[in-house]
C-alpha cells in the first residue's frame, strides 16, 4: 500500500472568537506586530497581484457550474501584468516567494499548527509593508496551486504531465470529480474572498497622501484592521495549501471530510466579514478624499474665473469638460452631432443653466429669439452662441424617465448642449449655485469672448429687449434702462407684432385683464362706447393673468366669439407679457433701484399689483401718456365720461382720463403685490404705488399645475 501524506489539519475556525474584540485576537495581533519590521523597501504590488489573479482564474476547475473568466478578461490581465520593469521586480522577489512556497509545502504536508505556520510566513516577510506581505504570500500559494492544476489539466494530452500525474495519483482523484466538487467550490469561494480582501488592502495603501494622512480619523480606523486582515488571509492560505497537498498522494484512499469543508467555509465567512467591514471604512476614506478634491477643484475654478485670459478657451474647457479624455463635450442639439469646444472660440457664450424642469414657454420664446438673431448672420447681435448646462440633483438616482426628459428637452433646442448632465463637474455645479445664485429657475450666464462673466443672468434683459440687448452685459443692461421711459412700447410691443403697427398708426391702445367674464363684457362695452363718443381710434387687447388657467382660456374664447376685443393668440404670449414685467422688476433690482425713487419701477409695481388682485384692470395709452385703474374705478370713470369729456380736446383723451382718475382717487384701497421670488433680490421695504405707504409683508407659497 502506498504511503500517504498526512493532510494538514487546521484548528476549527468555529472555535475562534470575534475578530475585533477578543483577548485571543489581541494576543495574536501582538505576535503578528512583533514580526513587523519594515525596512523601507517598496514595490508596486499591482502587477504581481494581476498575475496571481490570472493563475487562480485559469486554474479554476472546469466542473459543471464552476464560473470561469472569458478569454477577453484574461487577456486584460495579461496587459495589466506585463508592464515595464515587471520582470526586474520578479527577479528581486522570486527568492522570497520560493521561501514562502517551501514553508507552506513543508509545514502543511506534515500536519502542524496553523498559527505557528502563519507566523513562520510572517517572519519571512518581516521587512515588507502589510500589502506586500499578503501579496507575496498569495503569490507563493498561487505557485503551488497553479502547479497542481497545470498537471491536472494537461495529463490527458501531455505525456510528461501524465507521468507526473500518475506519481501524484491525480487520475484516481479526478475520476471522483463529482465527489470532490463541493470541496473545490468551497476552496474557490475562500480563494475569491482572499483576493477581494487583498485588493481592498492594496487600495488602502494607494490612497493619496495629499488628501488623507495616517493620522486622519478615517484613515486610522481603516489601517487599524489591516494587520488582522493580513493575518487571516495568510492563515487561510495555509488552510488552502493543506487541502491541496492533502489530495496529492492520497489516491483512492483519500476520504472527503465534511469537517474540513466546513472549516474552509468558516474561514471564507471570516474573511468576508473582515472585507465588508474594511470596505465600509474604505468608503468613508474615499468620501473624505472626494470632498477634499471637490474643494480643491472648486477653489481652482474660482481662481480661474477671476483670472484675465486672451480668449475663452480655458474657461470653457473647465466649465464644459469634466475629463481630459472628453474632447467632444458638446452636442449640436438639432443634429445630435458631437462637436469640439472650438466652435465657441472668441465668441460671446450664453450658458443656459437649468434643471430638467424648464418650461415649454421659456424654451419656445428663447428658441424664437435665437432663430431670429440667426436670420442675418452679419448682424452684430447674431455673434453669440448658447450652450445648455443641465444641472440635476445627483443625490437621487438617474432613471430612464429622467433620461427621456433630458433627451426631449435637448431635441427642442436649436443651440448647443453639454452631451449629458453627468459630464458636468460637481465643482461647476457648486460654482453655479454659490457664485451665480442658481437655485431652480433657469439663468443665462454671459461670458464675453475672453471668458469673463459679464452678466450672471441675462435672461431678464433677454425677455425685455431680445437680441437688441447684445452683448448682454450688465453695462449694456444699465445703458438700456437709461434710455427707457414708461410707455406702451416698453410694456408690450414685443408681445404681439400688431402693437407696433397700432403705435405707428397713433391709435389709442387699451390693455386689460382679469378673470371676471361679466366685468370683461361690461368694460369692453363701456370702453367701446366712450371711444366712439370721443371719436378716437381704439384697439383693445386682453392680456389675462400671469398664470393662464383654464378659466382665462375660456374668457379668451368668449372674447373671440363675441368679438369683444383682440386677444393674444397663444397662452404663451400671455405668460410672456407678465414674465417681462417680472423681468423688469428683477433687472431694476439688480441695480438697487428703490420703488419710491424710480418712476418706471412704480409703474412695474402697479402692473404687478394688478396681476396680484382678483379684479379686472385696464391701461389706456397713446404716445407718452398712460391712464390706468382697476375694476369699479375704471368702470366709474367710463360711466362718468361726460364729466371729464370737456377736457379731452385741450388735454387729449388719455391725459383727461388720467386727471379724472387722480382727482377722484378713493382713500380706501387694498393693493396686493406678489413679487417674483429670487434669492437676495426681495427688498426689505416696498411702498404702495398708489398711496406711498409701506406695504405689509407676507409669505406666499404657490403650486400651480393648471
C-alpha positions in Angstrom: 0.0 0.0 0.0 1.3 3.4 -0.9 2.5 5.7 1.9 0.1 8.5 2.5 0.9 12.1 3.1 -0.9 13.3 6.2 -3.3 16.1 5.2 -2.9 19.4 7.0 -5.5 19.9 9.8 -6.1 23.3 11.0 -7.8 24.3 14.2 -11.6 24.7 13.6 -12.4 28.3 12.9 -15.7 27.8 14.7 -13.8 27.9 17.9 -12.3 31.3 17.1 -13.8 34.3 18.7 -14.9 37.5 17.1 -12.0 39.2 15.3 -12.4 42.7 16.7 -12.8 42.3 20.4 -11.2 39.2 21.9 -8.2 38.6 24.1 -7.1 35.7 21.8 -7.1 38.0 18.8 -5.3 40.7 20.8 -2.6 38.3 21.7 -2.4 37.1 18.1 -2.2 40.6 16.9 0.7 41.4 19.3 2.6 38.4 17.9 2.0 39.5 14.3 3.0 43.0 15.1 6.2 41.7 16.7 7.2 40.3 13.3 6.6 43.6 11.5 9.9 45.4 10.9 9.7 47.2 7.5 13.0 48.5 6.2 11.5 50.9 3.7 11.7 48.6 0.7 8.7 49.2 -1.6 7.5 47.7 -4.8 4.4 48.0 -6.9 2.3 45.0 -5.9 -0.4 45.5 -8.6 1.4 43.7 -11.5 2.1 40.7 -9.2 -1.4 40.7 -8.0 -2.7 40.6 -11.6 -0.5 37.5 -12.2 -1.9 35.9 -9.1 -5.4 36.6 -10.1 -4.7 35.2 -13.6 -3.4 31.9 -12.1 -6.5 31.5 -9.9 -8.8 32.2 -12.8 -7.0 29.9 -15.3 -6.6 27.1 -12.7 -10.3 27.1 -11.8 -11.6 23.5 -12.2 -13.8 23.1 -15.3 -16.5 21.3 -13.3 -20.1 22.0 -14.4 -21.4 25.2 -12.7 -17.9 26.4 -11.8 -17.7 30.0 -13.2 -14.6 30.8 -15.3 -13.4 34.1 -16.8 -13.7 34.8 -20.5 -10.7 34.9 -22.7 -11.1 38.6 -23.2 -11.0 39.2 -19.4 -7.9 37.0 -19.1 -6.2 39.0 -21.9 -6.8 42.2 -20.0 -5.0 40.6 -17.0 -2.0 39.9 -19.3 -1.9 43.6 -20.4 -2.0 44.8 -16.8 0.6 42.4 -15.5 3.4 42.6 -18.1 4.3 46.2 -17.5 7.7 47.9 -17.8 10.0 46.7 -15.1 7.8 43.8 -14.0 10.5 41.1 -14.7 13.2 43.0 -12.9 10.9 43.2 -9.9 10.1 39.5 -10.1 13.9 38.7 -10.1 14.1 40.5 -6.8 11.1 38.9 -5.2 11.4 35.3 -6.5 13.7 34.2 -3.7 11.2 35.4 -1.1 8.2 33.8 -2.9 10.1 30.5 -3.2 10.9 30.6 0.5 7.3 31.1 1.4 6.3 28.3 -1.0 8.7 25.9 0.6 7.5 26.9 4.1 3.9 26.2 3.0 4.8 22.8 1.4 6.9 21.6 4.3 4.7 22.7 7.2 1.3 21.9 5.6 2.3 18.4 4.2 3.2 17.0 7.5 0.4 18.5 9.7 1.2 21.0 12.3 -0.1 24.1 14.0 -1.8 26.6 11.6 -1.0 29.6 13.7 2.7 28.7 14.0 2.9 28.1 10.2 1.3 31.5 9.7 3.7 33.3 12.0 6.6 31.5 10.1 5.5 33.1 6.9 5.2 36.5 8.7 8.9 36.1 9.8 9.9 35.6 6.1 8.2 38.8 5.0 9.1 40.8 8.1 10.8 43.6 6.1 7.8 44.3 3.9 4.8 46.5 4.2 1.4 44.9 5.0 0.1 45.0 1.4 3.4 43.5 0.2 3.3 40.7 2.9 -0.1 39.5 1.8 0.6 39.7 -2.0 3.9 37.8 -1.6 2.1 35.0 0.5 -0.6 34.8 -2.1 2.0 34.6 -4.9 3.6 31.6 -3.1 0.3 29.8 -2.7 -0.6 30.6 -6.4 2.6 28.9 -7.4 1.7 25.7 -5.6 -1.9 25.9 -6.6 -1.0 26.6 -10.2 1.5 23.7 -10.4 -1.2 21.3 -9.1 -3.8 22.4 -11.8 -1.3 22.6 -14.7 -0.7 18.8 -14.2 -4.3 18.1 -13.6 -5.4 19.9 -16.8 -2.6 18.6 -19.1 -2.3 15.0 -18.1 -4.9 13.7 -20.7 -2.9 15.3 -23.6 0.7 15.8 -22.5 2.9 12.6 -21.8 5.1 14.5 -19.3 2.1 15.8 -17.4 0.6 12.3 -17.5 3.7 10.7 -15.9 3.8 13.4 -13.1 0.1 13.0 -12.6 0.5 9.2 -12.1 3.1 9.8 -9.4 0.7 12.2 -7.7 -2.2 9.8 -8.2 -4.2 12.6 -9.7 -6.1 10.4 -12.2 -7.7 8.4 -9.4 -8.7 11.6 -7.6 -10.2 13.3 -10.7 -12.2 10.2 -11.6 -14.2 11.1 -8.5 -14.7 14.7 -9.5 -18.4 14.7 -8.6 -17.5 13.8 -5.0 -14.8 16.4 -4.9 -16.9 19.2 -6.4 -18.2 20.6 -3.0 -14.5 20.7 -1.8 -13.3 22.6 -4.8 -16.2 25.0 -4.8 -15.6 25.8 -1.1 -11.9 26.2 -1.9 -12.8 28.5 -4.8 -15.0 30.6 -2.5 -12.3 31.1 0.0 -9.7 32.0 -2.7 -12.1 34.6 -4.1 -12.7 36.0 -0.6 -8.9 36.2 0.0 -8.4 38.0 -3.4 -11.2 40.5 -2.6 -9.7 41.4 0.8 -6.2 41.6 -0.6 -7.4 44.1 -3.3 -9.0 46.1 -0.5 -5.8 46.2 1.5 -3.8 47.3 -1.6 -6.4 50.0 -2.3 -5.9 51.4 1.2 -2.2 51.6 0.6 -2.8 53.5 -2.6 -5.0 56.2 -1.0 -3.4 59.6 -2.0 -1.5 61.1 0.9 -2.1 64.6 -0.4 -5.8 64.2 0.6 -5.7 61.7 3.5 -2.9 61.1 6.0 -2.3 58.3 8.5 -3.5 60.5 11.4 -6.8 61.3 9.8 -9.5 59.5 11.9 -11.0 57.8 8.8 -7.6 56.5 7.7 -6.6 55.5 11.3 -9.8 53.5 11.6 -9.2 51.5 8.4 -5.4 50.9 8.9 -6.1 49.6 12.5 -7.6 46.5 11.0 -5.0 45.8 8.3 -2.8 43.6 10.4 -5.7 41.4 11.4 -6.9 41.2 7.8 -3.4 40.2 6.6 -3.1 37.5 9.3 -6.4 35.9 8.4 -5.6 35.9 4.7 -2.2 34.2 5.3 -3.9 31.8 7.8 -6.4 31.0 5.0 -3.6 30.4 2.5 -2.1 27.9 4.9 -5.5 26.1 5.2 -6.0 26.1 1.4 -2.5 24.7 0.8 -3.2 22.0 3.3 -6.2 20.9 1.4 -4.4 20.8 -2.0 -1.4 19.0 -0.5 -3.7 16.6 1.2 -5.0 15.4 -2.2 -1.6 14.6 -3.6 -0.5 11.1 -3.0 -3.8 10.0 -1.2 -5.2 8.4 -4.4 -8.3 6.2 -3.7 -7.6 6.3 0.0 -8.4 10.0 0.3 -11.6 10.4 2.3 -13.7 13.5 2.0 -14.1 15.2 5.3 -17.2 17.4 5.9 -15.4 18.9 8.9 -12.6 20.2 6.6 -15.1 21.6 4.1 -16.9 23.3 7.0 -13.6 24.7 8.2 -12.9 26.3 4.8 -16.4 27.7 4.7 -15.9 29.2 8.2 -12.7 30.8 7.1 -14.4 32.3 4.0 -17.1 33.7 6.2 -14.5 35.3 8.5 -12.5 36.7 5.6 -15.8 38.1 4.1 -16.7 39.7 7.4 -13.4 41.5 7.6 -13.7 42.5 3.9 -17.2 44.0 4.4 -16.0 45.9 7.5 -12.9 47.2 5.8 -14.9 48.1 2.7 -17.2 50.3 4.7 -14.2 52.1 6.3 -12.6 52.5 2.9 -15.8 54.1 1.5 -15.5 56.7 4.3 -12.0 57.4 3.3 -13.0 57.8 -0.4 -15.8 60.2 0.6 -13.3 62.3 2.6 -10.9 62.3 -0.4 -13.6 63.2 -2.8 -14.8 66.1 -0.6 -11.2 67.5 -0.4 -10.8 67.1 -4.2 -14.0 68.9 -4.8 -13.0 71.7 -2.5 -9.6 71.9 -4.3 -11.3 71.7 -7.7 -13.8 74.5 -6.7 -11.1 76.8 -5.4 -9.1 76.2 -8.7 -12.2 77.1 -10.7 -12.8 80.3 -8.6 -9.2 81.4 -9.3 -9.5 80.6 -13.0 -12.7 82.6 -13.3 -11.0 85.6 -11.6 -8.0 85.5 -14.0 -7.8 87.5 -17.2 -7.4 85.4 -20.4 -6.7 86.2 -24.0 -9.7 84.1 -25.1 -12.5 82.0 -23.7 -11.0 78.5 -24.2 -9.5 77.9 -20.7 -12.7 79.0 -19.0 -15.0 77.0 -21.3 -12.7 73.9 -21.1 -13.0 74.0 -17.3 -16.8 74.6 -17.3 -17.8 72.2 -20.1 -15.2 69.4 -20.0 -15.2 67.2 -16.9 -12.4 64.8 -18.0 -9.5 65.4 -20.3 -10.5 62.4 -22.4 -13.7 64.1 -23.4 -12.5 66.1 -26.4 -16.0 66.5 -27.9 -18.1 67.6 -24.9 -20.8 69.5 -26.8 -23.8 68.2 -28.8 -25.3 70.2 -31.6 -28.9 69.7 -30.4 -30.8 69.6 -33.7 -28.4 67.1 -35.3 -27.2 65.2 -32.2 -23.7 65.6 -33.6 -20.9 65.9 -31.1 -18.6 68.9 -31.7 -15.4 70.4 -30.3 -15.4 73.3 -27.9 -13.5 75.3 -30.6 -16.9 76.3 -32.2 -17.2 78.7 -29.3 -13.7 80.2 -29.6 -13.7 84.0 -29.1 -17.5 84.3 -29.2 -19.9 85.6 -26.6 -21.3 82.5 -25.0 -24.6 82.4 -23.1 -24.7 79.5 -20.7 -28.3 78.4 -20.2 -28.2 76.9 -16.7 -31.2 74.9 -15.6 -32.6 71.7 -14.3 -34.9 69.4 -16.3 -38.0 71.4 -15.4 -37.5 74.1 -18.0 -41.0 75.3 -19.0 -42.1 75.0 -22.6 -42.9 78.7 -22.7 -39.3 79.6 -21.8 -37.9 77.3 -24.4 -40.3 78.4 -27.1 -39.5 82.1 -26.7 -35.8 81.6 -26.3 -35.8 79.4 -29.4 -37.7 82.2 -31.3 -35.3 84.9 -30.2 -32.3 82.7 -31.0 -33.6 81.9 -34.5 -34.5 85.5 -35.2 -30.9 86.5 -34.4 -29.6 84.0 -36.9 -31.6 85.2 -39.8 -28.9 87.8 -40.7 -25.6 86.3 -39.7 -23.7 89.5 -40.5 -25.6 91.4 -37.8 -23.7 92.1 -34.6 -26.4 90.7 -32.4 -26.1 87.3 -34.0 -22.5 86.9 -32.9 -23.2 84.7 -29.9 -23.8 81.1 -29.1 -25.9 79.4 -26.4 -24.9 76.3 -24.5 -27.2 74.4 -22.2 -25.8 73.3 -18.9 -28.3 70.8 -17.4 -27.8 70.7 -13.6 -29.6 67.8 -11.9 -29.8 66.6 -8.3 -27.2 63.9 -8.0 -28.4 62.7 -4.6 -31.3 60.9 -6.4 -30.8 58.1 -8.9 -30.7 58.8 -12.6 -33.6 57.0 -14.1 -34.9 56.1 -17.6 -37.6 58.7 -17.1 -35.1 61.4 -16.4 -33.0 60.3 -19.4 -36.1 60.6 -21.6 -36.9 64.0 -20.2 -33.4 65.2 -20.8 -33.3 63.9 -24.4 -36.8 65.5 -25.1 -35.5 68.9 -23.9 -32.3 68.6 -25.9 -34.4 67.8 -29.0 -36.3 71.1 -28.6 -33.2 73.2 -28.5 -31.6 74.8 -31.6 -28.3 75.5 -29.9 -25.5 73.5 -28.2 -25.7 71.4 -25.1 -23.3 69.5 -22.8 -23.7 66.0 -24.0 -25.0 64.7 -20.7 -25.7 66.1 -17.1 -23.2 63.6 -15.7 -20.4 65.3 -17.7 -20.7 68.5 -15.6 -18.1 68.7 -12.8 -19.6 68.9 -9.3 -17.3 71.9 -8.8 -19.1 73.7 -11.7 -22.5 72.9 -10.1 -21.3 74.4 -6.8 -19.9 77.4 -8.6 -23.3 78.0 -10.4 -25.1 77.8 -7.1 -22.8 79.9 -5.0 -21.4 82.5 -7.5 -24.3 82.7 -10.0 -27.1 82.2 -7.5 -28.6 79.3 -9.4 -31.5 77.8 -7.5 -34.2 76.2 -9.6 -35.3 78.9 -12.1 -33.2 79.0 -15.4 -30.5 81.6 -15.6 -28.5 82.8 -18.6 -24.8 83.4 -17.7 -23.0 85.6 -20.3 -19.3 85.0 -21.0 -17.6 87.5 -23.2 -15.0 86.4 -25.9 -12.3 86.5 -23.3 -14.3 84.2 -21.0 -15.2 86.8 -18.4 -18.6 86.7 -16.8 -20.2 90.0 -17.8 -23.7 89.1 -16.6 -24.7 86.4 -14.1 -28.2 86.3 -15.5 -29.1 87.9 -18.8 -32.4 86.1 -19.1 -34.3 89.1 -17.8 -32.8 91.6 -20.3 -33.4 88.9 -23.0 -37.1 88.9 -22.1 -37.3 92.7 -22.1 -35.2 93.7 -25.1 -34.5 90.4 -27.0 -31.3 90.4 -29.2 -31.2 94.2 -29.1 -29.6 93.7 -25.7 -26.4 92.2 -27.2 -23.7 91.7 -25.9 -26.0 91.1 -22.8 -23.6 92.6 -20.3 -24.6 94.4 -17.1 -23.1 97.6 -18.6 -25.4 97.2 -21.7 -28.4 96.5 -19.4 -27.7 99.7 -17.4 -27.4 101.7 -20.6 -30.7 100.4 -22.0 -32.5 101.4 -18.8 -31.1 104.9 -19.1 -32.7 105.2 -22.5 -36.1 103.9 -21.4 -39.2 105.7 -20.3 -42.5 104.1 -19.3 -44.6 103.8 -22.4 -46.6 101.2 -24.2 -43.5 100.3 -26.4 -41.7 99.1 -23.3 -44.7 97.4 -21.8 -46.0 95.4 -24.7 -44.6 96.0 -28.2 -42.6 92.7 -28.2 -45.6 90.6 -27.0 -47.8 90.9 -30.2 -46.5 92.1 -33.6 -49.7 94.1 -34.2 -48.9 96.5 -31.3 -46.0 98.3 -33.1 -48.4 98.8 -36.0 -51.0 100.4 -33.8 -48.3 102.7 -32.3 -47.2 103.8 -35.8 -50.9 104.5 -36.7 -51.1 106.6 -33.5 -54.1 104.7 -32.2 -55.2 104.6 -28.6 -54.3 101.2 -27.2 -56.0 99.6 -24.2 -54.5 96.6 -22.5 -56.8 94.9 -19.9 -57.0 91.8 -17.8 -58.8 89.9 -15.1 -60.8 86.7 -14.8 -64.3 88.0 -14.3 -66.1 87.5 -17.6 -69.0 89.8 -16.6 -66.6 92.6 -15.8 -64.8 92.0 -19.2 -68.1 92.3 -21.0 -69.1 95.4 -19.1 -65.7 97.0 -19.5 -65.3 96.4 -23.2 -68.8 97.6 -23.9 -68.3 100.9 -22.0 -64.8 101.4 -23.4 -66.0 101.0 -26.9 -69.0 103.3 -26.4 -66.7 106.0 -24.8 -64.2 105.7 -27.7 -66.9 106.2 -30.2 -68.3 109.2 -28.3 -64.8 110.7 -28.1 -64.1 110.0 -31.8 -60.9 108.2 -31.1 -59.3 105.2 -32.9 -59.1 102.5 -30.2 -57.7 99.0 -30.1 -58.3 96.8 -27.1 -56.2 93.7 -26.2 -56.9 91.2 -23.4 -53.7 90.1 -21.6 -55.2 87.9 -18.9 -53.1 86.9 -15.8 -49.6 85.8 -15.3 -50.5 82.1 -14.8 -53.1 81.5 -17.6 -55.5 78.9 -16.3 -58.5 77.2 -17.9 -60.7 80.0 -16.8 -58.6 82.5 -18.6 -58.7 80.3 -21.7 -62.5 80.2 -21.6 -62.6 84.0 -21.3 -60.3 84.3 -24.3 -62.6 82.0 -26.3 -65.7 84.0 -25.3 -64.0 87.3 -26.2 -63.1 86.0 -29.6 -66.6 84.5 -30.3 -68.4 87.7 -29.1 -65.8 89.9 -30.7 -65.3 91.9 -27.6 -61.7 92.8 -28.3 -58.4 91.5 -29.6 -56.8 88.6 -27.7 -53.3 87.1 -27.7 -53.4 84.1 -30.0 -51.3 81.8 -27.7 -51.4 81.5 -23.9 -47.6 81.5 -24.1 -47.8 85.2 -25.1 -49.9 86.0 -22.1 -47.2 84.3 -19.9 -44.6 86.3 -21.8 -46.4 89.6 -21.1 -46.3 89.0 -17.4 -42.8 87.4 -17.2 -41.4 90.5 -19.0 -42.9 92.6 -16.2 -41.3 90.3 -13.6 -38.0 90.6 -15.5 -38.2 94.3 -15.4 -38.5 94.1 -11.7 -35.5 91.8 -11.4 -33.4 93.8 -13.8 -34.2 97.1 -11.9 -33.5 95.4 -8.5 -30.1 94.3 -9.8 -29.0 98.0 -9.7 -30.5 98.6 -6.3 -33.4 100.7 -7.6 -35.9 101.8 -5.0 -39.6 101.8 -5.9 -40.3 105.2 -4.4 -37.4 106.9 -6.3 -37.9 105.4 -9.8 -41.0 106.2 -11.9 -40.6 103.1 -14.1 -40.3 100.9 -11.0 -43.5 102.4 -9.6 -45.3 101.5 -12.9 -43.9 98.0 -12.8 -45.2 97.6 -9.2 -48.6 98.9 -10.2 -48.9 96.4 -13.1 -47.7 93.5 -10.8 -50.3 94.6 -8.2 -53.0 94.4 -10.9 -52.0 90.8 -11.6 -51.9 90.1 -7.8 -55.5 91.0 -7.4 -58.6 89.1 -8.4 -60.2 92.2 -10.1 -60.3 93.5 -13.6 -58.0 96.3 -14.6 -57.1 98.4 -17.7 -54.3 100.6 -19.1 -55.1 103.1 -21.8 -52.2 104.6 -23.8 -51.4 106.9 -26.7 -47.9 108.3 -27.3 -46.1 109.1 -24.0 -49.3 109.2 -21.9 -51.0 106.4 -19.9 -54.0 106.1 -17.7 -54.7 103.1 -15.6 -57.1 101.8 -12.9 -58.8 98.7 -11.5 -62.2 97.2 -11.5 -65.0 99.6 -10.4 -62.7 102.6 -10.5 -62.2 102.3 -14.3 -65.9 101.4 -14.9 -67.0 104.5 -12.9 -64.6 106.7 -14.9 -66.0 105.5 -18.1 -69.6 105.7 -16.9 -69.0 109.4 -15.9 -67.3 110.2 -19.2 -69.5 113.3 -19.7 -67.9 114.8 -16.6 -64.4 114.9 -18.0 -65.3 115.0 -21.7 -64.9 118.8 -21.9 -61.1 118.4 -21.1 -60.5 116.0 -23.9 -60.0 118.5 -26.7 -57.5 120.5 -24.8 -55.6 117.8 -22.8 -56.1 114.7 -25.0 -58.2 111.7 -24.2 -55.6 109.9 -22.1 -54.5 112.9 -20.1 -58.1 114.0 -19.4 -58.9 110.4 -18.2 -55.8 110.3 -16.0 -56.6 113.6 -14.4 -60.1 112.4 -13.6 -58.8 109.2 -12.0 -56.3 111.2 -9.9 -58.9 113.7 -8.8 -61.4 111.0 -7.8 -59.0 108.6 -6.2 -60.6 107.0 -3.1 -58.5 106.9 0.1 -59.7 103.3 0.6 -57.9 100.7 -1.4 -56.3 97.2 -0.9 -53.4 96.5 -3.3 -51.8 93.1 -3.2 -48.4 92.8 -4.8 -46.9 89.4 -5.5 -43.2 89.8 -6.2 -41.4 87.2 -8.2 -39.1 85.4 -5.8 -35.4 85.3 -6.3 -32.7 84.7 -3.6 -31.3 88.0 -2.3 -33.5 90.2 -4.5 -36.5 91.0 -2.4 -36.2 94.4 -0.8 -36.9 94.9 2.9 -39.2 97.8 2.2 -41.8 98.1 -0.6 -44.2 101.1 -0.8 -47.7 101.1 -2.3 -47.6 102.6 -5.8 -51.0 104.2 -5.1 -50.5 106.0 -1.8 -46.8 105.7 -1.0 -47.2 103.9 2.4 -45.1 101.0 3.3 -46.8 97.7 2.4 -47.2 94.8 4.9 -45.1 91.8 4.2 -46.5 88.2 3.9 -45.0 85.0 2.6 -46.9 83.0 -0.1 -46.1 79.6 -1.5 -47.7 78.7 -4.7 -48.1 75.5 -6.7 -50.0 75.8 -10.0 -50.4 72.7 -12.0 -53.0 74.0 -14.4 
